[in-house]
Amino acid sequence: MANVEIYTTMMCGFCARAKNLLNKKSIEFDEIDVTFSDSKRQAMMARSDGRHTVPQIFINGSGIGGCDELLSLEREGRLDDLLSARAP
């Protein structure tokens, strides 16, 4: 099973949508809430090449982008392969 991390904030509809898809697929993920933490947000931005919007989603350490990219991977039929890969 892949290692999935998702950076979120409270009251973020895109975050909720991304988490709903992962939950629907029964995928466990680590949620990092950056709402009140500048250090966590800075870490997120460093990992995501300066992106500051949420969610930022990482599968096995590789940034895939946000909710739109996650949904695109699902529509294209590529998400399940990414999620089934073991973490290195």
N, C-alpha and C positions, 0 to 999 in steps of 0.2 A: 504494500500500500504506500502511496506517495505521502510525503511530508508536505502538508498544505498550511500556509500562513496567510492571514488576511488582516491587513491594517484597516481599522474602521474608526468612525466617530459616532457618537450618539445622534439619533434622529437623522440618519443618512439613509434615504430611500434606496440608493444604489447599493449601499452596504447590505441592507436587508435583503434586497433581491439576490445578490450574489450568495449570501449565506443561505437563503432559502433553496437555491439550486443545489448547493453542496449538501445541505441537509436532506433534500429530496433524494439525492443519490447515495445517502448514508455515508458520506465522506466526513471523517473527523478532521477538524482543523484547529489550529491555534489562532485565536483572535487577539490582536494587539490593538487596544483602544488608545488612540492618540489624542482624544478630546482635550484632556487637561495636562498633557505631558509634552513639553517642548522637546525633551531629549528623545522620546519615542518617535515623535514626528521627524526630528532631524535624522534619526537612524533610518526611518522609512525612506526619506528623501535621498539619503546616501545610497541605499540599496536599489532605488528605483530611478537612478540617473536624474535626480532632481525633481521628479514628479511630486507634486504636493497635494494632489486630489486623492480622495478616498472613494472606494477601497483601492488598495494596492494589493495584489494577490501574487503569491509566490508558490510555485509547485516544485518541490525538490530543490529549493534554493534559487530557481530561475524565475525572474519576474515575468509574468504574462500580461501585466497591465491591470485594468480595472474591470468593472462589471461588464461593460460592452464587449471587451475582449474575451471574457469568460463565456458570455452568451454566444459569441461568434464561434468559439471553439466547440461549443455544444451543438450549434446548428450545423457546423461542418463535419460533425462526427469525430472530431479529434480529441475531445476532452477526456473521454473514457480511457483512451490509451495513455494520456498523460497521468491520469489519476491512478492507473493500475501499475505504473512503473514504481519499482522500489526506490526509496531514497538511497543515494550512494553512501 
